[in-house]
Amino acid sequence: MSSAMRGETPEAHLKMLQLARRHFGTGGVQRLRFTLPPVIFSCLGLAREVVGAATAAAAGGGGAGAVVGGAGVSVKKLFQFLHQTVQVCACVG
């Protein structure tokens, strides 16, 4: 189900993933085993999208930063979220 979530902007997508992880965390160990991996892969797809957009912006003369949009989602923020989620997933193991 979490693979069907998609935000209109990268920032909205990340907020949805954060909310999903928080909500799934209240379901217990049995739920985490099956719900966190799709959240992780969705975040990896978002990271690929953000890097692609930043690369396109840099190639088009828009600067060399890895942030998309005004408020922006940085690759660092995405990988911090991924690290925290993978740590929880590893503890559930």
KARA-V662949 format. One record per residue. N is the residue number from 1. SS is DSSP state (hx for helix, st for strand, lp for the rest). D_CENTER is the distance of its C-alpha to the mean C-alpha in whole Angstrom. Layout:
<<N,SS,D_CENTER> <N,SS,D_CENTER>>
This chain:
<<1,lp,15> <2,hx,12> <3,hx,11> <4,hx,14> <5,lp,11> <6,lp,11> <7,lp,11> <8,lp,14> <9,lp,12> <10,hx,8> <11,hx,9> <12,hx,10> <13,hx,7> <14,hx,5> <15,hx,8> <16,hx,9> <17,hx,6> <18,hx,8> <19,hx,11> <20,hx,11> <21,hx,10> <22,hx,13> <23,hx,15> <24,hx,15> <25,hx,16> <26,lp,19> <27,lp,20> <28,lp,21> <29,hx,21> <30,hx,22> <31,hx,19> <32,hx,17> <33,hx,18> <34,hx,17> <35,hx,14> <36,hx,12> <37,hx,12> <38,hx,11> <39,hx,7> <40,hx,7> <41,hx,8> <42,hx,6> <43,hx,3> <44,hx,6> <45,hx,8> <46,hx,6> <47,hx,7> <48,hx,10> <49,hx,10> <50,hx,10> <51,hx,12> <52,hx,15> <53,hx,15> <54,hx,16> <55,hx,18> <56,hx,20> <57,hx,20> <58,hx,22> <59,hx,24> <60,lp,25> <61,lp,26> <62,lp,23> <63,lp,23> <64,lp,21> <65,lp,18> <66,lp,15> <67,st,14> <68,st,14> <69,lp,16> <70,lp,18> <71,lp,16> <72,lp,13> <73,st,9> <74,st,10> <75,hx,9> <76,hx,11> <77,hx,8> <78,hx,5> <79,hx,8> <80,hx,9> <81,hx,7> <82,hx,7> <83,hx,10> <84,hx,11> <85,hx,10> <86,hx,12> <87,hx,15> <88,hx,15> <89,hx,15> <90,hx,18> <91,hx,20> <92,hx,20> <93,lp,21>>
